[in-house]
Amino acid sequence: MRVGDLVLLRGIYRGSVRWKDGDDVAQARRLGVFDEQGAAEIHAERERITADRPQPTGREGWRLPVEWSPLPLPGDWHVV
């Protein structure tokens, strides 16, 4: 069973961590899907993963090419 997604945010949020489905884990615990030990194991794994940061992406040295410019908006961009 998959319960709880850990989201490691990059870019402008570099370094921040958010547990996307923490409320699902809490509800599953209340419903008896897993016991207190299972919940503790999930929390311990979350802590282990976040302690091993940063996870390299292979793109740490990439920079926006200087010749790139913003793309123009289409002429009817304001029409819904």
Biopython code that builds the backbone (N, CA, C, O; Angstrom):
import numpy as np
from Bio.PDB.StructureBuilder import StructureBuilder

atoms = [
    (1, "MET", "N", (0.837, -1.169, 0.000)),
    (1, "MET", "CA", (0.000, 0.000, 0.000)),
    (1, "MET", "C", (0.885, 1.235, 0.000)),
    (1, "MET", "O", (1.914, 1.283, 0.673)),
    (2, "ARG", "N", (0.468, 2.222, -0.760)),
    (2, "ARG", "CA", (1.212, 3.474, -0.821)),
    (2, "ARG", "C", (0.438, 4.537, -0.049)),
    (2, "ARG", "O", (-0.714, 4.837, -0.363)),
    (3, "VAL", "N", (1.083, 5.093, 0.954)),
    (3, "VAL", "CA", (0.448, 6.133, 1.763)),
    (3, "VAL", "C", (1.456, 7.240, 2.001)),
    (3, "VAL", "O", (2.517, 7.012, 2.582)),
    (4, "GLY", "N", (1.122, 8.441, 1.549)),
    (4, "GLY", "CA", (1.967, 9.596, 1.821)),
    (4, "GLY", "C", (3.053, 9.799, 0.798)),
    (4, "GLY", "O", (3.887, 8.918, 0.588)),
    (5, "ASP", "N", (3.053, 10.946, 0.162)),
    (5, "ASP", "CA", (4.085, 11.326, -0.781)),
    (5, "ASP", "C", (4.899, 12.452, -0.173)),
    (5, "ASP", "O", (4.353, 13.411, 0.371)),
    (6, "LEU", "N", (6.199, 12.321, -0.275)),
    (6, "LEU", "CA", (7.100, 13.360, 0.190)),
    (6, "LEU", "C", (7.499, 14.183, -1.022)),
    (6, "LEU", "O", (7.955, 13.621, -2.018)),
    (7, "VAL", "N", (7.342, 15.476, -0.966)),
    (7, "VAL", "CA", (7.656, 16.341, -2.091)),
    (7, "VAL", "C", (8.864, 17.191, -1.715)),
    (7, "VAL", "O", (8.821, 17.966, -0.759)),
    (8, "LEU", "N", (9.947, 17.035, -2.485)),
    (8, "LEU", "CA", (11.128, 17.853, -2.297)),
    (8, "LEU", "C", (11.096, 18.924, -3.379)),
    (8, "LEU", "O", (11.230, 18.613, -4.563)),
    (9, "LEU", "N", (10.923, 20.163, -2.993)),
    (9, "LEU", "CA", (10.758, 21.254, -3.946)),
    (9, "LEU", "C", (12.111, 21.842, -4.317)),
    (9, "LEU", "O", (12.977, 22.035, -3.464)),
    (10, "ARG", "N", (12.273, 22.118, -5.592)),
    (10, "ARG", "CA", (13.517, 22.684, -6.105)),
    (10, "ARG", "C", (13.249, 24.080, -6.660)),
    (10, "ARG", "O", (12.143, 24.602, -6.520)),
    (11, "GLY", "N", (14.246, 24.679, -7.282)),
    (11, "GLY", "CA", (14.064, 25.980, -7.916)),
    (11, "GLY", "C", (13.932, 27.073, -6.879)),
    (11, "GLY", "O", (14.754, 27.189, -5.970)),
    (12, "ILE", "N", (12.871, 27.889, -7.027)),
    (12, "ILE", "CA", (12.720, 29.022, -6.108)),
    (12, "ILE", "C", (12.437, 28.572, -4.684)),
    (12, "ILE", "O", (12.611, 29.339, -3.737)),
    (13, "TYR", "N", (11.994, 27.309, -4.534)),
    (13, "TYR", "CA", (11.723, 26.769, -3.204)),
    (13, "TYR", "C", (12.840, 25.850, -2.745)),
    (13, "TYR", "O", (12.632, 25.006, -1.874)),
    (14, "ARG", "N", (14.008, 26.003, -3.317)),
    (14, "ARG", "CA", (15.128, 25.103, -3.057)),
    (14, "ARG", "C", (15.294, 24.850, -1.560)),
    (14, "ARG", "O", (15.392, 25.770, -0.749)),
    (15, "GLY", "N", (15.322, 23.585, -1.242)),
    (15, "GLY", "CA", (15.559, 23.192, 0.123)),
    (15, "GLY", "C", (14.323, 22.961, 0.955)),
    (15, "GLY", "O", (14.427, 22.448, 2.070)),
    (16, "SER", "N", (13.154, 23.320, 0.457)),
    (16, "SER", "CA", (11.966, 23.118, 1.273)),
    (16, "SER", "C", (11.387, 21.727, 1.037)),
    (16, "SER", "O", (11.531, 21.154, -0.043)),
    (17, "VAL", "N", (10.742, 21.205, 2.050)),
    (17, "VAL", "CA", (10.167, 19.866, 2.006)),
    (17, "VAL", "C", (8.719, 19.959, 2.441)),
    (17, "VAL", "O", (8.384, 20.665, 3.392)),
    (18, "ARG", "N", (7.864, 19.236, 1.734)),
    (18, "ARG", "CA", (6.446, 19.217, 2.090)),
    (18, "ARG", "C", (5.968, 17.778, 2.002)),
    (18, "ARG", "O", (6.243, 17.089, 1.019)),
    (19, "TRP", "N", (5.260, 17.322, 3.015)),
    (19, "TRP", "CA", (4.699, 15.983, 3.012)),
    (19, "TRP", "C", (3.308, 16.090, 2.447)),
    (19, "TRP", "O", (2.368, 16.466, 3.147)),
    (20, "LYS", "N", (3.174, 15.755, 1.160)),
    (20, "LYS", "CA", (1.947, 16.005, 0.416)),
    (20, "LYS", "C", (0.719, 15.341, 1.018)),
    (20, "LYS", "O", (-0.346, 15.956, 1.062)),
    (21, "ASP", "N", (0.837, 14.104, 1.482)),
    (21, "ASP", "CA", (-0.325, 13.342, 1.938)),
    (21, "ASP", "C", (-0.285, 13.024, 3.428)),
    (21, "ASP", "O", (-0.735, 11.958, 3.848)),
    (22, "GLY", "N", (0.245, 13.932, 4.217)),
    (22, "GLY", "CA", (0.320, 13.693, 5.653)),
    (22, "GLY", "C", (-1.029, 13.446, 6.283)),
    (22, "GLY", "O", (-1.154, 12.639, 7.204)),
    (23, "ASP", "N", (-2.052, 14.145, 5.787)),
    (23, "ASP", "CA", (-3.391, 13.937, 6.331)),
    (23, "ASP", "C", (-3.931, 12.552, 5.990)),
    (23, "ASP", "O", (-4.680, 11.969, 6.774)),
    (24, "ASP", "N", (-3.554, 12.016, 4.818)),
    (24, "ASP", "CA", (-3.967, 10.656, 4.454)),
    (24, "ASP", "C", (-3.346, 9.623, 5.391)),
    (24, "ASP", "O", (-3.991, 8.646, 5.773)),
    (25, "VAL", "N", (-2.099, 9.849, 5.752)),
    (25, "VAL", "CA", (-1.421, 8.933, 6.671)),
    (25, "VAL", "C", (-2.118, 8.963, 8.030)),
    (25, "VAL", "O", (-2.346, 7.918, 8.640)),
    (26, "ALA", "N", (-2.449, 10.146, 8.493)),
    (26, "ALA", "CA", (-3.125, 10.267, 9.793)),
    (26, "ALA", "C", (-4.490, 9.581, 9.757)),
    (26, "ALA", "O", (-4.864, 8.896, 10.708)),
    (27, "GLN", "N", (-5.230, 9.761, 8.671)),
    (27, "GLN", "CA", (-6.540, 9.125, 8.560)),
    (27, "GLN", "C", (-6.401, 7.603, 8.474)),
    (27, "GLN", "O", (-7.175, 6.875, 9.095)),
    (28, "ALA", "N", (-5.431, 7.126, 7.718)),
    (28, "ALA", "CA", (-5.220, 5.680, 7.618)),
    (28, "ALA", "C", (-4.886, 5.093, 8.985)),
    (28, "ALA", "O", (-5.313, 3.985, 9.310)),
    (29, "ARG", "N", (-4.133, 5.825, 9.774)),
    (29, "ARG", "CA", (-3.811, 5.370, 11.132)),
    (29, "ARG", "C", (-5.082, 5.305, 11.980)),
    (29, "ARG", "O", (-5.296, 4.328, 12.696)),
    (30, "ARG", "N", (-5.920, 6.332, 11.905)),
    (30, "ARG", "CA", (-7.168, 6.352, 12.674)),
    (30, "ARG", "C", (-8.107, 5.219, 12.267)),
    (30, "ARG", "O", (-8.830, 4.675, 13.101)),
    (31, "LEU", "N", (-8.093, 4.867, 10.979)),
    (31, "LEU", "CA", (-8.964, 3.807, 10.482)),
    (31, "LEU", "C", (-8.403, 2.406, 10.721)),
    (31, "LEU", "O", (-9.055, 1.410, 10.409)),
    (32, "GLY", "N", (-7.202, 2.336, 11.269)),
    (32, "GLY", "CA", (-6.614, 1.039, 11.578)),
    (32, "GLY", "C", (-5.928, 0.371, 10.404)),
    (32, "GLY", "O", (-5.666, -0.831, 10.447)),
    (33, "VAL", "N", (-5.628, 1.132, 9.344)),
    (33, "VAL", "CA", (-4.927, 0.564, 8.188)),
    (33, "VAL", "C", (-3.554, 0.067, 8.617)),
    (33, "VAL", "O", (-3.083, -0.957, 8.121)),
    (34, "PHE", "N", (-2.924, 0.762, 9.510)),
    (34, "PHE", "CA", (-1.683, 0.304, 10.133)),
    (34, "PHE", "C", (-1.669, 0.758, 11.576)),
    (34, "PHE", "O", (-2.360, 1.700, 11.965)),
    (35, "ASP", "N", (-0.869, 0.065, 12.353)),
    (35, "ASP", "CA", (-0.834, 0.338, 13.793)),
    (35, "ASP", "C", (0.158, 1.455, 14.112)),
    (35, "ASP", "O", (0.740, 2.066, 13.216)),
    (36, "GLU", "N", (0.334, 1.703, 15.396)),
    (36, "GLU", "CA", (1.240, 2.767, 15.841)),
    (36, "GLU", "C", (2.666, 2.516, 15.364)),
    (36, "GLU", "O", (3.370, 3.455, 14.992)),
    (37, "GLN", "N", (3.097, 1.255, 15.372)),
    (37, "GLN", "CA", (4.450, 0.927, 14.908)),
    (37, "GLN", "C", (4.592, 1.232, 13.419)),
    (37, "GLN", "O", (5.614, 1.766, 12.989)),
    (38, "GLY", "N", (3.567, 0.893, 12.627)),
    (38, "GLY", "CA", (3.598, 1.195, 11.199)),
    (38, "GLY", "C", (3.675, 2.692, 10.937)),
    (38, "GLY", "O", (4.424, 3.139, 10.069)),
    (39, "ALA", "N", (2.899, 3.464, 11.689)),
    (39, "ALA", "CA", (2.939, 4.921, 11.557)),
    (39, "ALA", "C", (4.323, 5.451, 11.920)),
    (39, "ALA", "O", (4.841, 6.347, 11.255)),
    (40, "ALA", "N", (4.918, 4.899, 12.971)),
    (40, "ALA", "CA", (6.257, 5.321, 13.384)),
    (40, "ALA", "C", (7.287, 4.999, 12.306)),
    (40, "ALA", "O", (8.216, 5.776, 12.085)),
    (41, "GLU", "N", (7.132, 3.861, 11.634)),
    (41, "GLU", "CA", (8.052, 3.484, 10.553)),
    (41, "GLU", "C", (7.929, 4.439, 9.368)),
    (41, "GLU", "O", (8.929, 4.800, 8.749)),
    (42, "ILE", "N", (6.706, 4.843, 9.057)),
    (42, "ILE", "CA", (6.502, 5.808, 7.969)),
    (42, "ILE", "C", (7.176, 7.128, 8.308)),
    (42, "ILE", "O", (7.865, 7.707, 7.468)),
    (43, "HIS", "N", (6.984, 7.606, 9.528)),
    (43, "HIS", "CA", (7.603, 8.870, 9.947)),
    (43, "HIS", "C", (9.128, 8.755, 9.969)),
    (43, "HIS", "O", (9.823, 9.696, 9.588)),
    (44, "ALA", "N", (9.646, 7.622, 10.408)),
    (44, "ALA", "CA", (11.095, 7.426, 10.447)),
    (44, "ALA", "C", (11.675, 7.422, 9.033)),
    (44, "ALA", "O", (12.748, 7.983, 8.806)),
    (45, "GLU", "N", (10.983, 6.799, 8.087)),
    (45, "GLU", "CA", (11.454, 6.783, 6.705)),
    (45, "GLU", "C", (11.436, 8.186, 6.107)),
    (45, "GLU", "O", (12.346, 8.565, 5.370)),
    (46, "ARG", "N", (10.406, 8.945, 6.423)),
    (46, "ARG", "CA", (10.344, 10.332, 5.953)),
    (46, "ARG", "C", (11.536, 11.123, 6.484)),
    (46, "ARG", "O", (12.164, 11.881, 5.745)),
    (47, "GLU", "N", (11.839, 10.946, 7.745)),
    (47, "GLU", "CA", (12.981, 11.653, 8.336)),
    (47, "GLU", "C", (14.298, 11.207, 7.709)),
    (47, "GLU", "O", (15.190, 12.023, 7.482)),
    (48, "ARG", "N", (14.417, 9.903, 7.430)),
    (48, "ARG", "CA", (15.640, 9.382, 6.822)),
    (48, "ARG", "C", (15.857, 9.984, 5.437)),
    (48, "ARG", "O", (16.970, 10.378, 5.091)),
    (49, "ILE", "N", (14.783, 10.052, 4.648)),
    (49, "ILE", "CA", (14.898, 10.583, 3.294)),
    (49, "ILE", "C", (15.285, 12.053, 3.314)),
    (49, "ILE", "O", (16.164, 12.473, 2.561)),
    (50, "THR", "N", (14.649, 12.827, 4.156)),
    (50, "THR", "CA", (14.952, 14.262, 4.183)),
    (50, "THR", "C", (16.327, 14.545, 4.785)),
    (50, "THR", "O", (16.927, 15.574, 4.473)),
    (51, "ALA", "N", (16.836, 13.668, 5.631)),
    (51, "ALA", "CA", (18.166, 13.866, 6.220)),
    (51, "ALA", "C", (19.271, 13.631, 5.199)),
    (51, "ALA", "O", (20.370, 14.162, 5.354)),
    (52, "ASP", "N", (19.000, 12.842, 4.152)),
    (52, "ASP", "CA", (20.007, 12.506, 3.140)),
    (52, "ASP", "C", (20.109, 13.552, 2.038)),
    (52, "ASP", "O", (20.769, 13.311, 1.028)),
    (53, "ARG", "N", (19.480, 14.692, 2.205)),
    (53, "ARG", "CA", (19.482, 15.710, 1.167)),
    (53, "ARG", "C", (20.820, 16.416, 1.096)),
    (53, "ARG", "O", (21.562, 16.367, 2.077)),
    (54, "PRO", "N", (21.168, 17.053, 0.028)),
    (54, "PRO", "CA", (20.374, 17.178, -1.180)),
    (54, "PRO", "C", (20.606, 16.005, -2.123)),
    (54, "PRO", "O", (21.717, 15.485, -2.218)),
    (55, "GLN", "N", (19.573, 15.602, -2.804)),
    (55, "GLN", "CA", (19.696, 14.569, -3.806)),
    (55, "GLN", "C", (20.072, 15.243, -5.120)),
    (55, "GLN", "O", (19.351, 16.116, -5.602)),
    (56, "PRO", "N", (21.207, 14.837, -5.703)),
    (56, "PRO", "CA", (21.629, 15.489, -6.954)),
    (56, "PRO", "C", (20.684, 15.151, -8.109)),
    (56, "PRO", "O", (20.150, 14.045, -8.187)),
    (57, "THR", "N", (20.491, 16.108, -8.991)),
    (57, "THR", "CA", (19.628, 15.908, -10.158)),
    (57, "THR", "C", (20.438, 15.737, -11.429)),
    (57, "THR", "O", (19.913, 15.275, -12.441)),
    (58, "GLY", "N", (21.715, 16.103, -11.388)),
    (58, "GLY", "CA", (22.528, 16.082, -12.589)),
    (58, "GLY", "C", (22.441, 17.386, -13.366)),
    (58, "GLY", "O", (23.121, 17.563, -14.377)),
    (59, "ARG", "N", (21.598, 18.301, -12.888)),
    (59, "ARG", "CA", (21.432, 19.581, -13.589)),
    (59, "ARG", "C", (21.850, 20.761, -12.714)),
    (59, "ARG", "O", (21.460, 21.897, -12.982)),
    (60, "GLU", "N", (22.613, 20.511, -11.708)),
    (60, "GLU", "CA", (22.975, 21.586, -10.786)),
    (60, "GLU", "C", (23.731, 22.722, -11.477)),
    (60, "GLU", "O", (23.606, 23.878, -11.072)),
    (61, "GLY", "N", (24.510, 22.410, -12.512)),
    (61, "GLY", "CA", (25.302, 23.432, -13.192)),
    (61, "GLY", "C", (24.592, 24.103, -14.353)),
    (61, "GLY", "O", (25.157, 25.007, -14.970)),
    (62, "TRP", "N", (23.365, 23.689, -14.673)),
    (62, "TRP", "CA", (22.659, 24.256, -15.824)),
    (62, "TRP", "C", (22.244, 25.692, -15.556)),
    (62, "TRP", "O", (21.765, 26.027, -14.473)),
    (63, "ARG", "N", (22.433, 26.521, -16.548)),
    (63, "ARG", "CA", (22.011, 27.921, -16.470)),
    (63, "ARG", "C", (21.237, 28.264, -17.737)),
    (63, "ARG", "O", (21.482, 27.683, -18.794)),
    (64, "LEU", "N", (20.326, 29.185, -17.633)),
    (64, "LEU", "CA", (19.551, 29.667, -18.758)),
    (64, "LEU", "C", (20.492, 30.308, -19.769)),
    (64, "LEU", "O", (21.252, 31.206, -19.406)),
    (65, "PRO", "N", (20.465, 29.870, -21.038)),
    (65, "PRO", "CA", (21.340, 30.499, -22.034)),
    (65, "PRO", "C", (21.031, 31.992, -22.173)),
    (65, "PRO", "O", (19.864, 32.386, -22.175)),
    (66, "VAL", "N", (22.056, 32.809, -22.287)),
    (66, "VAL", "CA", (21.880, 34.257, -22.343)),
    (66, "VAL", "C", (21.123, 34.697, -23.583)),
    (66, "VAL", "O", (20.487, 35.751, -23.568)),
    (67, "GLU", "N", (21.173, 33.914, -24.661)),
    (67, "GLU", "CA", (20.469, 34.307, -25.886)),
    (67, "GLU", "C", (18.963, 34.030, -25.834)),
    (67, "GLU", "O", (18.230, 34.455, -26.727)),
    (68, "TRP", "N", (18.497, 33.330, -24.806)),
    (68, "TRP", "CA", (17.063, 33.067, -24.680)),
    (68, "TRP", "C", (16.353, 34.328, -24.204)),
    (68, "TRP", "O", (16.872, 35.082, -23.380)),
    (69, "SER", "N", (15.164, 34.536, -24.737)),
    (69, "SER", "CA", (14.337, 35.661, -24.290)),
    (69, "SER", "C", (12.923, 35.144, -24.076)),
    (69, "SER", "O", (12.585, 34.055, -24.541)),
    (70, "PRO", "N", (12.093, 35.910, -23.379)),
    (70, "PRO", "CA", (10.718, 35.449, -23.149)),
    (70, "PRO", "C", (9.979, 35.252, -24.473)),
    (70, "PRO", "O", (10.186, 36.002, -25.427)),
    (71, "LEU", "N", (9.127, 34.249, -24.518)),
    (71, "LEU", "CA", (8.318, 34.012, -25.708)),
    (71, "LEU", "C", (7.200, 35.030, -25.772)),
    (71, "LEU", "O", (6.660, 35.423, -24.738)),
    (72, "PRO", "N", (6.839, 35.469, -26.987)),
    (72, "PRO", "CA", (5.745, 36.439, -27.093)),
    (72, "PRO", "C", (4.399, 35.757, -26.850)),
    (72, "PRO", "O", (4.228, 34.572, -27.135)),
    (73, "LEU", "N", (3.459, 36.520, -26.322)),
    (73, "LEU", "CA", (2.101, 36.012, -26.147)),
    (73, "LEU", "C", (1.389, 36.044, -27.498)),
    (73, "LEU", "O", (1.660, 36.920, -28.320)),
    (74, "PRO", "N", (0.476, 35.093, -27.735)),
    (74, "PRO", "CA", (-0.301, 35.151, -28.980)),
    (74, "PRO", "C", (-1.193, 36.396, -28.966)),
    (74, "PRO", "O", (-1.529, 36.916, -27.902)),
    (75, "GLY", "N", (-1.573, 36.871, -30.168)),
    (75, "GLY", "CA", (-2.365, 38.083, -30.284)),
    (75, "GLY", "C", (-3.687, 38.029, -29.552)),
    (75, "GLY", "O", (-4.176, 39.058, -29.087)),
    (76, "ASP", "N", (-4.282, 36.839, -29.438)),
    (76, "ASP", "CA", (-5.579, 36.715, -28.769)),
    (76, "ASP", "C", (-5.454, 36.152, -27.349)),
    (76, "ASP", "O", (-6.353, 35.463, -26.866)),
    (77, "TRP", "N", (-4.353, 36.446, -26.702)),
    (77, "TRP", "CA", (-4.091, 35.892, -25.368)),
    (77, "TRP", "C", (-5.170, 36.260, -24.356)),
    (77, "TRP", "O", (-5.393, 35.516, -23.401)),
    (78, "HIS", "N", (-5.839, 37.387, -24.544)),
    (78, "HIS", "CA", (-6.816, 37.885, -23.590)),
    (78, "HIS", "C", (-8.220, 37.282, -23.802)),
    (78, "HIS", "O", (-9.123, 37.508, -22.996)),
    (79, "VAL", "N", (-8.393, 36.516, -24.886)),
    (79, "VAL", "CA", (-9.719, 35.927, -25.193)),
    (79, "VAL", "C", (-9.830, 34.564, -24.530)),
    (79, "VAL", "O", (-8.952, 33.714, -24.679)),
    (80, "VAL", "N", (-10.914, 34.366, -23.800)),
    (80, "VAL", "CA", (-11.118, 33.093, -23.123)),
    (80, "VAL", "C", (-11.756, 32.114, -24.066)),
    (80, "VAL", "O", (-12.015, 30.971, -23.687)),
]
sb = StructureBuilder()
sb.init_structure("model")
sb.init_model(0)
sb.init_chain("A")
sb.init_seg("    ")
for serial, (resi, resn, name, xyz) in enumerate(atoms, 1):
    if name == "N":
        sb.init_residue(resn, " ", resi, " ")
    sb.init_atom(name, np.array(xyz, "f"), 0.0, 1.0, " ", f" {name:<3s}", serial, name[0])
structure = sb.get_structure()
